[in-house]
C-alpha cells in the first residue's frame, strides 16, 4: 500500500557529505530525547505499515486472480509519491510541520481503520482496496518531505549525518520485522487484525508528535502562500548548482541500480531456480545487509569522504549484479545480497545527507521533495527501461549491461564532487531594511534592485568572478532576473541589478540571506573603491493607467 514514515528519509535514508575525520558516535543522536522518542515511534509506525502492506497484497489475490489488480495496488501507492512530491514540499515549508504530520498520520490511521472494518465485515472489494490504497498513498506522499525536513530541528548539526543513518537503521529493522509479523497475524488471526496493528502504530506516532513540544515559528506577515512558495522553490532548485550535483548523482545511480530491483523476482525464479520462499530470503538478505551497513557507516565515514563512499557503493553493487547474472549457487546469492543491502544504504544515506546539508531551512521541504521526485522517477523509469531490455535481450544480459554501465558512470561521477555541506546557512540579517518614501503594499511588483559599485580596472576580473557566485545567491533567494552593466561614460561605475516578483518577496530575500551568502557579498563589497558604501536603490513598477491618480 503506501509508504512509510521516516523522519529523515523514506526508503533508504541518507547522510551528509563530510570530511573523513573522527566524529561523534553513530548512536549520539539518541541522546537527544525528542529524537529518540520519534525514532522509536517511527520504527513502530513503519513496522505497522509493512504489516498492512502484507495484508493488502494477500487480500487482493483473494479478491481477484487478475494480475492487473495487483498492479493497480502498486500503482495506487506509488503514483501519489511521484506526482505530489513538490506540492508536498511546499506544504512542508509553508505550514507548521508538526501539525501537518499529525494530520497526515490521522489520515493514514483512518485508512487502515476503514480497511480493518471492511475486511472484518467481508465488504472489501478490489475497487475499495485500490481507492483506499490511493488515499493512503496521498497521505504518505504529503507527509514524506516533512518527515525529512524536521531532522535538523531534532539534533545538533554535528549529529545530523548519524541521525539520518540511524533513521535508515530503523527503517530496515521495520522492513525486516514488519512483513514477518504481518504474515503471522494474517495467517493466525486474519487481515482485520493486521490492519488494526497498523492503526495502533499510527496512533503511537501521533502520540509521539503530540508529545513533541516544537517551538512554533513566530507569526510573520511575510509568510508565503502556496503558489508563491511553489515558484520560489522552483527558482531555488533551478539556481542551486550544488543541488544539481546531488540530483545528477542520484538520478544516474538509481537509474542503473534499478535494474536489480526490477528484475530480482525473475532472477530468483528463472536464473537461480528458486521459489517464492527463496525470493523472500533474498529480500531479507538485502534488509539485513542494510541494517549492517547502517551500523558500520559511522566508522566508514571516519575513514572515507562522501565521494569515496559513493564510489565504493557503486562498485560493490555493480560486481554483485554481474555475479548474479552468471547464476551463482543460491547460498552465494544470499551472501552477496547482504553486500548489496549495505551498498544500497551507504549510497542512499550519502546522497540524502548531501541534499540535507545544502538546503536552508526556508526551502528544505521543497528541496527534499524534488530530491524524492528524482529518486522515485529514476527508479520507476529505470525499472521500466530495464524490463523492456530484459525482454529484448535476456535477464542475465541485462544485468551485465546495467552492471557495466554502473561501474563506468561511478568513476565518471566521482570526478564531479558532492558538495561538502559545510556552509553556514543560518539567516544573517546582513541587509538593512530598505528605505521607502511611503508604505509599500506587499503584493506590488515587480521590483528592480540596483547596486552601484565603483571598481578599479585592475580588479574587474576578480570582481566579476565574485559576482558570478553572488548571482547564484540572488536567484536562489528569489530573483528571477539578474545582470551587470557598466556606465558608458565611466567604466569604473558598475551596476548590478536583479528583478523580484513582488515587494514581499524582496523582503523575504532579506530574511533568507544566509551567513555564507553574506560572506560572498562582503567579498564583493571589498572591491568597491568609493568613499561610501555601494548605493542600493529599489524601483517599483508603475502601471500607466495609475499615473496621475
KEMI-486274 format. One record per atom (N, C-alpha, C, O): x, y, z. Coordinates in steps of 0.02 Angstrom, whole numbers, plus 50000, padded with zeros to 5 digits. Layout:
XYZ...
END
This chain:
500424994150000500005000050000500445006150000500855006949955500385010450047500765016650044501355016450090501365012050133501795020450086502405020950123502325024950184501825027050213502915025450195503245023650255503425030150288503635034950255503345030150353503515036150389504245035850408504485030850433504595041250394505295041350414505485048550422505405052550376505755050350481505865057350491506555059450470506775064950487506905055350432507495057650397507425056050324507625060150282507145050350308507015048750239506505043250237506335040250288506265041850177505805036250171506205029950156506505027150202506215027650094506525021250078507245021250093507395015350101507645024050099508305022150119508675027750145509205028950116508525030750186508825036350219509555037550202509895033050178509775043350214510415045150186510815049950228510575052050281511435051750208511865055450255512215061350224512185062250163512545065250264512845071350239513535070150212513905065750236513705073950161514395073750138514835076850192514635081550225515425074250200515865077050251516565074450244516705069950204517025077450282517715075450280517825069050318517475067750367518305064950297518445058650331518845059750394519445058550396518505062150446518855063650508518435060950566517835059950558518745059950623518375057250679517765061450695517785067550691517225058050713516605061550728516275058450789516555053950820515685060750805515325058050863515105050850850515105048450794514905047450903514655040650898514055040250852513665045050847513995034550818513425033750774512765033850811512245035050780512765032450876512145032450915512065038850956511605039350998512495043850945512455050050983511775053550977511545056351026511445053450917510795056950913510275054250961509825057950980510335047950983509835045151029509895048151098509455047151140510425051951111510465055551174509995061551176509845064151229509755063551117509255068851113508575065651124508345061651083508245067451179507635064051198507095064251144506785059151129506995070051114506475070651064506625066251004506185062850978507255066350982507435062050925507315054750943507045050950903507525052651003507455045651023506725043551024506555038051000506285047751052505575046051055505275045450985504915040650971505425050250942505145050050875505455044250835505125041350792506085042650848506405037050813506055030450830505885026550785505935029350894505585023150915504885023050884504655017950860504545028750886503865029050860503845027450785503405023950762504325030050748504325028850676504515021650659504285018850610504945018550700505095011450690504445007350698504295003050657504075008750751503445005350761502945006950705502585002550681502935013250684502475015250631502645011850565502195009550530503285011550549503485008150487503345000650490503154997550440503434997650549503264990550557502534989450544502344984650509502104993750570501394993250557501224994050483500784990650457501584998550449501464999550377501614993250338501244991350292502164989850355502334983650320501824978150335501664974150291501574977950396501054973150412500424974450371500114969750345500234980650364499664982550322499774980650249499314978250216500384981850225500534980350154500474972850140500224970850088500704968750188500644961550179499904959550175499714955450133499494962450219498784960850218498464962850152498064959150124498624968750127498334971150064498554966850006498154965149962499194965050004499454961049949499124954149948498994951349894498994951350007498674944750009497934945149992497674940949956497604950350018496884950950006496724952049933496224949449908497134955849898496974957249828497014950849787496644950149738497444946049806497464939649770496854935349787496644931249747496564936349847495944932949865495344935749827494894932149806495364942449818494794945849787494784945249712494254945549681495384944449682495414944049609496034940149589496564940749620495964936049538496534932249512496884935949455497384933449429496634941849437496914945549380497564949049401497564952549452498114948149364498734951749379498644959349380498994962849416498174961849339498064969049336497844971849403498004977549420497484967849442497254970149508497854971349554497884976349589498324966749553498934967549593499324973749570499584977549611499364974649504499724980449477499384986949497499734991849511498724987049500498364993149519498514995049592498555000949608498584990049635498754991549705499434994949709499524999949745499924992249672500594995149672500585002249644500895006749671500215003149588500185009749557499845014749602500055020549607499315012649636498935017149679499355019749737499245025249762499845015849759500265017949815500865022149794501105026249833501105021249732501715024649710501585031049670501975035749672501035031149632500905037149590500855043549632501145048549613500495043549689500475049749728501155052149751501275058249755501615047549767502275049449791502635053449737502975058349752502565051449674502915054849620502555061349601502885066549593501895061149595501525067049571501505072549623501545078449605501455070849687501345075849739501985077849775501945081449825502555075649752503175076949789503295084449799503405086649855503265088349745503405095549752502865099249790503035103049835502215098249775501705101449818501785099549892501665103749936501965093349905502075091349975502645095250006502605097150065503175096349968503725100349993503525107450008503755110350058503095110349966502845117149978502455117250044502555121750085502015112450053501625112150115502085111650176501955114650227502625107750169503095106950224503415113550244503545114650303503545117850196503875124150210503395129750229503595134650261502755129050210502275134350222501905133450288501765138350323501735127150306501335125850365501765123150422502335121050412501485123150482501825120350540501945112950529501465109150518502575110850531502745103950512502455098850560502235093550539502465100350624502205095550673501455094550662501225088850662501075099850654500355099250644500195095650579499735091550576500575097150527500465093750462500575086250469500195082250442501105084250505501235077150514500685073750554500485068150538500435077050605499895074050645499275072950602498955067750606499115077850560498525077250517498615071350468498155067350459499205070850437499325065450390499325058650424499085053750395499585058250486499575051850521498855049850538498685043950535498435054650554497735053050567497385050750504496945046350506497575053650447497295051350383497485044050371497065039950352498125042450382498355035550372498015030750421497835025150403497925032950483497575028750532496855027450510496585022050519496545032650482495845031950460495795027050402495325023050398496295027250357496295022550300496345015350326495965010950305496815014050371496895007250397496295005050438496104999250436495995009750475495395008050514494815006150468494445001450482494755009750412494235008050364494355001250333493894997250325494984999850315495154993250289495014987750340494774982350322495154989150403495024984250456494274982650459494084976750462493844987750459493124986650464492854983050402492454978450408493084985050343492844981950282493054974650277492654970350256493674973250297493904966250294493554962050346493414956150334493414964850404493084961150458492364959450439492124953950454492024964050404491334962950384491274959350318490714957550297491834958250284491814954950219491574959450163491374956950110491574965950173491314970650123491864973450078491724977650035492484971350088493034974150049493034971449977492974965449967493094975949929493144974149858493804976749830494144980649862493974974549770494584976949738494554984449728495044987949741493974986949706493904994149696494014998149759494365003249758493714995849815493814999349878494534998849902494815003749928494844993049892495544992149913496004996849873496454999849902495894997349808496295001949767496185009149788496665012949795495555011049798495395017949817495715019849884496005025149890495645015449933495935016849999496705016849996497035020650032496975012549955497705012549945497935019149916498455021849936497555021749869497725028249838497685033849890498135038049893497165033849932497105038949984497695038450032497995043550051497875032350051498455031550094499095033850060499535036750093499145032549995499735034949958499785042449957500325045249962499205045749951499195053149953499435055650021499835060150025499165052550075499375054550142500115053650153500455058050180500375047850131501095046550140501515051350098502035053750120501285052850036501655057349993501685064450022502205067750018501135066750051501115073450079501535073950143501775079350160501615068350178501995068450241502745067450231503145069650272502935064050177503625061750170504145067450173504615066850213504085072950134504595078150139504615081350209505145083550231504045081550242504015084650308504395080450359504755083150401504315073750355504705069350400505445070650392505815070950441505675071550330506385072750319506595079650343507145080450369506145084450335506325091450349506425092750424506775097550441506125088750468506165090350539506805087850572506955089550629507195083750536507795080950567508265086250595508485085550652508435091650558508895096650586508615100150647508995103250684507955099750659507665102750719507765098350780507685100650836507935092050770507945087150824508645085750852508715083650909509165087050812509845085350834510315091150817510165095050772510875091650852511375096650833511655095150764511625089450740511925100250732512165099450663512695093950658512705090350608513125093250708513665088250704513395081150708513735076450689512765080350731512465073650736512005072150677511705066750676511945076650630511435075850578511555069650535511085065950522512175068550513512305062750470512185056250507511955051350477512345056050572512205049950609511455049150623511205043550629511095054750627510375054350637510025051150577509595046950585510215053250517509895050350458510115043050448509735039050422510725041450469510935034450466510545030150515510355024450499510415032750574510015029150623509305028250597508985023050609509055033150563508375032550536508355027050482507865023450477508895026650444508945021150396508945014450431508625009750409509315014050486509335007850525508635006050549508415000350544508275010950576507605009750600507135007450545506725003050556507195010450486506775008350430506895001150412506424997350399507524999150410507684992350390507514987250444507374981450429507534989350507507274984950560506534983650548506304977950553506164988950533505454988150520505334983850458504874979850457505744984750407505664980850346505814973450358505544969150324506244972050406506394965050422505854961950465505684956050456505584965750514505114963050562504394963450536504004958750545504214968950503503524970250484503204964950440502664962350458503514963150384503194958050341503094951350376502584948150367503594949250415503534942850450502974943150502502564938550506502954948550541502424949250592501744949850559501254946950582501704953550504501074954250468500834947650440500234946050444501294943750412501104937150385500854932550439500384928750428501164932750498500954928550554500254930450577499824926150587500134937050587499464939250608498944937450555498384935350571499134938350492498674936850438498474929450438497894927750429498964925150448498834917950446498434915550507498004911150501498574918350566498274915950627497624919450644497134916150664497604926050637497034929950660496654933550605496094935950618496934934050545496574937050490496794944150474497164947250512496564946650416496784953150390496554958850435496914963850443495964958250465495714963750507496184965150565496284970950583496474959950594496944960950650497584964150625497874968350659497824962150566498424965250538498314972650526498754976750540497734974350499497574981450489497514985150556497734990950562497224981850605497154985150671497844986550702497924991550737498324982150689499004983450714499294989750684499654993550717499144990950620499394997150589499035003250617499345008550625498385002650633498035008250664498375010050730498495015950744498535005050769498875006350833499555009750822499735014350858499925007350772500585010250759500515017550737500925021750755499995019050697499885025950677499745030350737499995035950742499335027850782499165031850841499765032750887499815037850922500225027950888500845028750927501245034650898501515038750936501285034950832501645040550800501305047150816501645052150830500635047350813500265053450829500415055550901500515061450914500415050750947500555052351017501255055251026501345060051064501735052450990502425055050995502465062150968502795066350997502125063350912502125070050884501775075050929501995080750936501215072850961500855077251007501285078751069501245084251097501695073851090502135074951148502685079851132502905083551176502925079951069503475084351049503265091651055502775093751023503615095351095503465102451104503905106551056504395109651075503705106450993504075110150942503975117650953503415119850965504515121350949504465128550956504145131350893504425130750838503545134250898503205136650838503565142650808503885146650843503505143250743503795149050709503405155350729502795155150738503775160750736503435167050752502975169150696503115167950637502425172350715501965174950665502335179850620502685184250643502255178950556502635182950508502165185350454501845181450419502115191950447501675194750395501945193250325501595194250276502565190650321502855188850256502785181450243503115178850197502375177950281502285170750269502075169550196501675173250168502375164250167502255162850097501575159550086501345155750129501275161050030500675157550008500885151949961501445151749936500415147249949500585141049915500905142349847501455139849833500585146149803500835147049735501495150849735501955149149698501545156049777502165159749781502735155349807503295155749783502575151249857503085146749884503285141449833503865139549829502805139349793502955134449740503455137449690503945134149672503325143649668503785146849620504465148049652504985147149619504475150249715505115151549749505515145049755506125145149746505185139549769505535133149774505835131149708506405128749706505465131949654505725130249588506315134649569506795132349539506275141149587506845145549572507465143349610508015143349582507375141349673507955139049711508265132949679508865132649669507845128049663508095121849634508445123249568508965120349553508155127649527508445129149462509125132649469509555131849426509225136349523509835140549529510355137549575510915140149578510205132149610510685129249657511115124049621510895118449609511715125949604512175121349570512375115549614512475109949590512435116749679512605111349725512055106049725512205100049724511435108249725510875103449723510865099749656510695093849654511045103149602511075099849537511565093949539511425088749510512125094849573512615089549577512325083449613512395077749591511985084749670511685079249708511145075749666511105069549665510725079649632510195076649592510475072649533510195067449516511015075049503511315071449447511595064749471511465059549439511965064849526512215058549554511645053749569511675047849552511115056349600510555052049620510205049049560510065043049559510055053149510509675050749452510055045249416509765040149398510705046249405511095041349367511205034949408511125029449382511375035749471511505029949513510885025449518510925019449508510305028549534509705024549544509415021849479509105016549478509535025349424509295022749360509645016249342509325011549317510305015849354510665009649339510515004149391510414998349372510495006049454510395000949506509674998249506509544992949533509205002049476508514999749474508434993249435507924989849443508924991549394508874985249356508804979249402508414974749389509194979249456509164973549501508494973249538508204967849545508254978949561507604979049596507044976849549506594973149570507074978949486506544977249439506554969849421506034966849411507154966949416507224960149390507334954849444507384948949429507374956949507507534952149560507034946349565507254940649575506384947549559505924941649561506074936649506506044930549517506244939049446506394934549391507064931249402507154925349386507544934949430508194931949447508094926149496508384920849487507684927349548507574922149598507244915949567507434910349583506764916949522506384911349495506754907949437506844901849437506964911949387507224909149325507974908049326508224902749306508344913049349509074912549347509334907949402509774903849391509044908649463509284904749520508844898649535509024894549577508274898049500507844892149509507514891549576507414886049601507354897149607507044897049674506294897949670506014899049617505974897449729505254898449734505114904949771505564908849784504474905949789504284912149822504644912849890504844918349910504734907249925505084907449988505804909649980506064913550021506134907249928506824909349916506864916749899507324920149919506364919249861506334926449846506284930349910506614935549918505884928049957505834931450022506494931450059506664936350092506864925850054507514925550086507994930650055508384933850091507974931449989508394936449956508234943449981508684947449995507584944949985507384951650010507604952550082507824957950101507544947250122507774947650191508514948850196508754952350240508904945750150509624946850150509794954150134510244956950165509424957050087509554964150072509394968450132509774973050149508834966950166508654970850225509164970050281509354974850313509404963850292509904962750343510554966250326510884969050370510744966150262511344969650241511284977150251511764980450268510674979750240510574986950250510654988750324510934993950340510414984350368510494985650440511244985650459511474990050494511604980750434512324980550448512674986650419513124989450450512474988650358512774994450328512665000750368513115004850377512045001550394511905007450435512305007450500512495012750525512445001450527512815000950590513555002750580513855005950623513845000750524514565001950513514695008550478515265010650472514165011750453514265017950415514635023350454515065026650425514485024550519514865029650555515615028350554516015033050548515825022050561516535020550558516825021550489517385024050481516435019650437516665020750369516745028150354517205030250319516285032150381516305039250367516915042650397517145047750372517185039750449517795042550479518405041250436518915044750443518365036350391518955034550350518885036850278519385037650243518265037850255518155039650185517695045750181517255046750223517805049750129517355055350119516745052950080516695047150061516275057550069515645055650037515755052949966515425048049947516205055849929516325053549860516625046549860516445042449818517075045149907517355038449912516845033349931516845027749904516395035049977515865030349997515395028849939515205023049929515215033949901514755032949845515085028749791514765024449761515725029949777516085025949727516115018649748515995014149709516295017549812516335010649836515665007149832515625001249813515125010649850514455007649848514275005749777513995000349765514435010049728514265008649659514665002649633514394998349598515305002349650515724996749626515474990149656515414985149620515324990149721515064983949752514414981849720514314975949705513954986549709513314984849679513404982149609513064977449589513864985149570513974982849502514254975749501514044971549461514734974249546515014967549549514474962449568514454956949539514044964149616513524959549637513034958149580512834952349571512844963249543512394962149486512714957549434512384953249406513364958549422513714954249373513754947049397513674942449357513874946049462513894939249489513214935849484513174929949466512684939449499512014936549494511854934549422511474929849410512124938149374511984936749304512264929949282512024927049233512764927449317513064921049296512784915149336513074909749337512204916249370511844910949406512284907449457512434901549449512484910949510512894907749562512464902949603511854902849596512784898949646512394894749693511944899149736512094904949750511384896249758510904900349795511194903149859511064908849878511604899049894511884901449956512334907549945512364912149986512694907449887513124913149872512714919349854512894924949871512154918249820511714923949804511464927249868511444933449872511284923249917511054926049981511614930050014511494935550039512214927450013512774930750046512934937450012513034942450046512964937449945513164943649911512614948849915512754954849912511984946849923511454951849930511484955349997511204960750005511814952250046511964955950107512394962050090512274967550116512884961050046513314966550025512924971749986513054977749992512444969549945512044974349907511634978749954511584984849944511344975750007510974979750055511404985050088511184990650097512024983050106512474987950135512654993550087512654999350106512804991650024512984996749974512395001449961512485007449952511804998549959511195002449946511105007849999510985013649984511175005850062511065010650117511625015850119511485021750132512235013850106512785018650106512665024050053512755029950065512455021949993512325026749939511745031349956511785037349948511195028349979510605032349995510745037350050510545043150047511095035050102511255039350158511705045150137511605050850158512195043650096512665048750073512315054050031512425059950040511895051949984511575056649939511045060849974511015066949964510635057750015510125061550050510435066450099510215072150105510965064350134511295068750180511615074750145511615080250171511895073450086512175079050047511645084150030511765090150034511045081750012510495086349998510285090050062510175096050060510225086450118510035089650181510515095250199510315100550223511155094050187511665098750211511695105250173511945110250199511445105450112511495111550071510845115350066510815120450032510315112950100509665116250096509545120550157509545117950213509435127050149509245131250206508545129450229508155126550191508385131250290507755128850319507145131550282506635128050279507185137550254506595140450223506355136650162505775137150142506805132850131506625129150070506775121750077506785118150027506905119350137507115112450147506595107450122506775102650087505965108450139505455103750117505395103350042505335097950014505425109150009505365109249936505975106049903505905102449853506565107449929507165104449900507175096949908507345093349861506995094449967506975087249978506425083949937506495078249916505875087549925505345084849883505595083649812505435078549781505975088449786506255087549718506735081649718506745077649671507135081049771507595075349776507195068749775507385064149739506665068349814506255062249815505945060849747505905055149725505735066149713505435065249647505945062449598505785058049558506565064949601507085062449557507245055149572507315051149526507305053549636507455046549655506905041849632507035036749601506275043649648505715039349628505645038949553505495033649525505755044649519505715044649446506255040349414506125036749366506865040849441507415036749414507285029349425507415025249381507035027649484506885020649498506325018049453506375012549425505785022049446505215019849405505405019449332505275014349299505715024749306505905024849236506435019549220506405016249168506925018849266507435013849255507155006749256507355002649215506695005449302506394998749305506034997149240506084991549214505665001949214505295000849152505784999549095505684994949055506315003549090506795002849036507164996149040507254992848989507374994249100507734987849107507264981949095507484976749071506634982649113506154977349098506074976249024506044970549000506034981748986505994981248913506634978148885506604973948840507204980248911507844977548888507894970048901508154966348860507644967848960507664960748976507234956648928507394950948912506684959748904506264956248856506604955648789506514950648753506994960648770507334960548705507974956448708508144953148659508324956548764508954952748771508814946448812508524941648786509014946548874508864941448923508994944548991509314949748995508754941349043508864944049110509614944349127509844949549151509994938949118510714939349133511084944649092511504948249119510914945149028511254950148986511084957149009511514961549010510454958249028510254964949052510614966649117510824972349126510674961849162511044963149224511774964849211512054969249243512084961449163512774962949145512844969949116513314973549132512374971749072512394978449042512324983849097512714988649098511844982949141511744987949194512344988149241512544993449265512644982249255513224982049299513814985749268514154989649301513934984549204514484987949169514354995549167514804999549177513724997249152513565004349149513665007749216513945013249219513435004649271513525007549338514265008149355514465013149385514665003149337515385003349351515715009249316516125012849346515535010349253515845015849215515625022649240516045027049252514965023549249514725030149271514955031749341515005037649359515085026649382515315027949450515975031849449516075036449489516435029949404517075033449400516995040349367517365044949384516525040849321516405047449291516115052249343516345057949349515615049949380515305054149431515785055749488515715060849521516265051349500516745052649553517155058949541517415061949588517205060949478517565067149461517145073349475517405078949479516485072349483516035077949500515895077449574515455073749596516255081149614516245080349686515585082649717515305087749697515345078749764514755080649802514915086749845515475087449868514425091149856514555096949899514695094749970514405089949996515155098350002515365096550070514825098150121514795094950174514395103050106513855104750151514085107850216513785106750269514615111750213514885114850273514715122250280514915125350329514355125050232514195132150234513695133550290513275129450307513765139550319513305141750372512675144550339512695149950310512125140850344511515142750308511015146350353510455147650333511215148150414510765151850457510675158950430511145161750401510075161950438509965168850414510455173650445510605173250505510715178250404511235182850427510965189650448511285193150487510375191450423510105198250435510615203550414510685208650447510975202050360511515206450338511245212650303511515218150311510695211950265510415217650230510005221950278509595219350315510105228550277509655232850315508975233150281508905231850222508465234950320507805235650291507805241350239508095246650252507495240250181507505245450129507115251650150506595251250182507385257350130507045263650144506515265050091506635263950032505935267350114505395269050067505105275750086505075277550145504885279550034504575286050047503885285150078503685289050121503525280050057502855278550082502805271050092503185267250063502325268850133502225261650141502085258350073501735261050031502365252450064502295248850000501875242650012502005238850059501375241649971500955235649977501375229449959501775229549913501275224149997501685218249989501615214949921502105212149895501025215349891500935212049827501125216349767501035214349710501405222249780501605226549725502255224049694502715222049729502285224249628502875221949594502785222149519502255224049495503295220249481503935217749506504375223349534504225229249527504915221249567505385225949599506055225249564506315219749553506345231049546507015231249517507495233949570507385239449597508015230049586508515232049636509165233549600509415229349561509445239449612510085241449582510605242449637510455245649688511205239649628511765240749674512335243649634512595240549588512535249749651513045253349612513725252949647513795255049705514215250249611514895249549637515365254049596515215255949539515925255649627516485258549589517065253649595517315252149650517285251049537517785245749535518385247849494518305250049436518975247349523519585248949486519675244149427519475238349431519965246649373520035242449313520435236049327520275230849299520945236549369521355230649383520975225249422521185219549424520415227249454520045222449496519425219749461519055215649490519305221849398518675220049366518575212449360518035209949375519085208849338519005201649327518855197949393518415193749395519235199649445519115196449509518425198249536518085194149566518225204549526517565206749548517015202949511516515200849541517095202149446516585198649407516545191349427515995188449427517115188249444517095181349467516695180849532516315176049542516785185749575516405185849638515665186849624515235183749656515495191249576514795192449559514465186249530513855185349539514835182049495514535175949469514265171649526513725168849522514665171149580514425167349638513855170949673513395167749698513895177549674513365181449706512705180849668512165180949698512755180349602512145179849562511755173549579511145173549577512115168149596511765161949615511365162949679510805160349684511645166549727511275167749789510665172049776510135170949806510725177149731510145181349715509585177149686509005177749706509755172849638509245168849605508955163549652508345162449652509375160449692509125155349739508635158349789508145155249809508775164649810508375167649863507765171449837507385174249877507655171649771507035174749748507055178749683506535180249655507655180449657507685184449596507535180149535507765174449531507155182849488507025179149426507415182049367507375179349312507785187349377508215190149326508805193549360508725196549413509385193249329509985196249359510465198249304510495194949252510845203649315511345205649266511795211149294511675213649349512305212949256512755218449274512845222949213512835220549156512925229349225513025234249172513595238949192513775239349251513865242449143514375247549158514165254149125513815254149075514375259449155514225266149130514655267549069515265266949072514335269249013514715270548952515185276448960515695276748925515025281049005515455286949015515955286049071516395290249080515885280749109516325279649167516395272149178515955269049208516935269049153516995261749154517095259049225517035253049235517255263249273517335260849341516665260249377516625257349431516135262949347515475262749378515105256549353514895256249295515025251649397514705245349381514045244849421514035246149481513525242949387512875242249419512645235049414512575232249359512525231949471512215225349474511455226349482511235230549520511065222449445510335223049450510015216149454510285211249427509455215749489509065209649487508325211349498508155216449527507895206849473507175207849475506865202749522507055196949524506375205149560506005200949607505265201949593505055207449575504855196649602504165196949578503715201549620503215203949594503885202949683503465207249724503885210249780504435207949795503605215449811503935218549868504005213649926504525213449959503485209649938503525204749992504075199649979504435197750025504145197549916504665192649900505355195649911505815192149931505435202149896506085205249909506225205749984506795204750005505715207250023505825207350096506005200350122506395199650169505715195250090505915188450109506645187150092506985183650129506875190050037507585189350021508025191750079508535188750094507815197250110508195199850166508255194650222508785193950253507715190950233507715185950287508065179550266508325175850308508075178150201508365171750177509125172050171509445166750174509415177950164510135178350152510515175050209510475177150267510895169850193511245165950244511915169150261512145173750226512215166750315512885169250334513385167850279513825171950266513335161950247513805160350193513715165050133514205167250104513085166650116512965171350061513185178350079513425182150037513095180150143513315186850164514075187550158514315193050144514435182050168515165182350159515345183850087515815187650073514975180950040515105182449969514965189849955515335193049918514425192449983514265199449971514795204050002514975209149972515045202250061515595206250090516205206050045516545211150037516345200250016516915199749972516835204249911517305207649891516225204549883516105208949826516175216249846516445220249808515925217949905515945224849928516665227249939516805233249933517115222649955517815224549967518145227349904518645230949909517885225649846518175228349784517945235549771518235238949728517445237849807517165244549797517665249749822517905249349879517805254749780518315259649798518025266549813518405271349823517375267149815517075273649829517145275649902517295271349944517055281949917517115284349987516555281750031516635281350092515985280050001515405277550038515245270450015515495268249963514845266850053514665260050031514295260249965514045265549945514255254549930513875254349867513165256749878512855255349929512915260449829512235263349833511725258149810511805255149757511215257049851510685252249835510035256049823509835260149865509715254749767509085258049751508555252749733508715247549705507935254249752507375249749738506875253449694506655258949711506685250449639506205253349593505595248849588505645242849578505005251949595504375248349593504025249549527504025255149501503725244349499503375245049435502775249749442502435249749493502655253549390502075257949386501635255849327501885254149274500985256049338500515255049283500345261849254500185266449291500385262549187500255269049155499555271649172499455277749177499085267049180498395269349196498345272349265497875276149279498825270849309498795273449377499155280049385499085283449436499555282049335499945288149341499465294149341499035294749298499555298549389499155304549394498545303749439498215308649454498395297549460497825296649505498015298249577497595297749621
END
